[in-house]
Amino acid sequence: MTDWKELESKYYMHTFERVPVVLVRGQGTRVWDENGCQYLDLVAGWAVNSLGHCHPVVVKAVREQVGMLIQASNQFYTIPQLQLAELLVKSSGLNRVFLCNSGAEANEGAAKLARRYGERNLGGAYKIITALGSFHGRTLAMVAATGQAKHQQPYVPLPDGFVNVTYDNIKAIQQATTKETCAVMVEPLQGEGGVNVPADDYLKEVRAWCDEKGILMILDEVQTGIGRLGSLFACQQACVVPDVMTLAKGLASGIPIGAILATEKAAVFQPGEHGSTFGGNPVACAAAYATVKYIVDNNLPDKVAIVGKHFADGLESLRSKYPFVRQIRGRGLLLAMEFDREIAQLVLDACLKEGLLVNRVKPAVLRFMPPLIITPGEVDEALTILDKVLAGMNQ
C-alpha cells in the first residue's frame, strides 16, 4: 500500500502543516480517508465546497461540459462564461464581470483595476487602504495588501502602494486617505484573520467615505460571498453596493474559479490591459453557473441563516458550559470558537479522532465553515462531538 504521507514529505514543497488524514472520497457533508474512516466535514475545502462534496448538479454540469469543450482561450466567446457573467451581474447589482482562477487572482485584478481607475480619474492615485488582520491572497502584491506581519515579513521589501490600518475603524481609514489613495479594500467579515465581525455600520461608513473622496470601495467577498453568511453576498446585509467585489472559494463548489465584479464606473480596463489564459474556463464556469443557480433557485442563503443561528446557539451553550471558551463569533455558516489559551490544535486533534474535521485558524481559535447544505441534525452531531472533546480538555 502506498504511503501517501511519505510521498508528500519527499516530493511536495513544505508549505502546509497538514492534518494527518489522506482523503479519497466525499459526498455531501462527509468525507472518507484511505482507510475507510468517515468524517463530518466542517472545513469544506476552506469554505469552498458550498454545496458539499460532489453535489449532483455540479457533477452533472462538469461531466457534460468536459464532454463538449474543456478549454478555449478568451480570444473566443464561450457560452458557460457568458451565462455565469449574466447570472452574477443580475444577482449582485453590479455591471461587469472578469473571471479568473482564484481569490488571490481576483484581488490582484481588483487592485490593478483600482490603480487603472486612479490613473485615469484621480491624477495617478495608486495607493489602496486595507485592514490589519485581513487576508487577500498569497501573490506578492496581495501579501502587501494582507495586514498580517507573519505573511509579510518573509518577503520584504514588499510592493509599494498598500496601507494597512485598523479594521472596523472608519477614522483609521479617513486618517490614512491622501491624494494618492485610489481605493479602500476590506472584507465584510475577516475570515482567515480569525472570523472578526465589524460593527453593523462599518461598511456603510466605508461606502460613505469612498463616495465623499471619489475613491473606489472594494469588497473582498472571496470567503463571505455566495451564501456563506446567510445572504448571497455579505454586503447585502449592510445594504451596501461596492464599486468592485471579488469572489472565489464557494463560487463553483470545489472547482477553481475567481471573479471580479465592478460597476460600470469602475470597470475601466481596456482590451489588452488585463487577461487570463485559464480565466473563464468553460468547465469552471459550468460548475459555477450550476452552483450559483442552485443556491439562488433553492433560496439557500435563508436556510444558511437559520442553520447558522442554530449552530451559533449550540456553540454559545458550550461556551456557557466550559469557562475556557472565551468567545463565539461569526455569522451564518462562518463561525469561530476562541479559547482563553492556545489549545486549538489539541481540540482539532481530538475532534479528528471522533470523526469531525475543523480548522485551526489561530493557536487559540477554531473556525467552522461547513457546506451550506449542512442540516440541523448534522450540526447537532458536530456539537455533540465538540462537547465530548471540550469535556476532555476540562480535565
Order of alpha helices (4+ residues) and beta strands (2+ residues): alpha-beta-beta-beta-alpha-alpha-alpha-beta-alpha-beta-alpha-alpha-beta-alpha-beta-alpha-beta-beta-beta-alpha-alpha-beta-beta-alpha-beta-beta-beta-alpha
